[in-house]
Amino acid sequence: MKTLHRKVRKIYLLQQKKGKLVEVDKMIKHNARKLYQQQLIDNMVVSLKRMKKRSLEKWTKYIHRWAKRKGWWEFPNSPLEIHMKIVTEAAEATEEVRSGNPDVWFDEKTMKPEGEAIELADAVIRIMDYFGYKKWDLEKMIALKMRFNETRPYRHGGKKC
Ligand SMILES: [Mg+2]
């Protein structure tokens, strides 16, 4: 914490030298938060390095097992509900960008990861859970569609966006 404080102080002095007119308290808090967030991300990256690597198939099976264990399949949703829940994760990603939040950040009270990248990961998690439920092979489906996509013309024949 001391190092963090020193780093914050250094940043403050540097910015003061540059003649930036900022409110002291607000800026120190802002910089402390930025550093704290960076430390959380760094710690998370270190702990994730120890996590075992999984194939798409293993992720799909693991995520579906986890979802069942957590009660999400006690009353199975209809395909339409599942599709909409995937869409809501994409909408959450949109809101993260609209709010100008970093790609990944942590709620400091709950330590829940947030951000555009996390919300899109949520969408993938929901898709994988459903693939696990349907016993579909995600890797094969991606390969099947990409093989066709490769044959499509530039911008699929003139699509604007
Ligand atoms: Mg989400």
Residues whose N, C-alpha, C, O or C-beta is under 5 A from the ligand:
A	BS01	MG	E89 E92 E119 D122
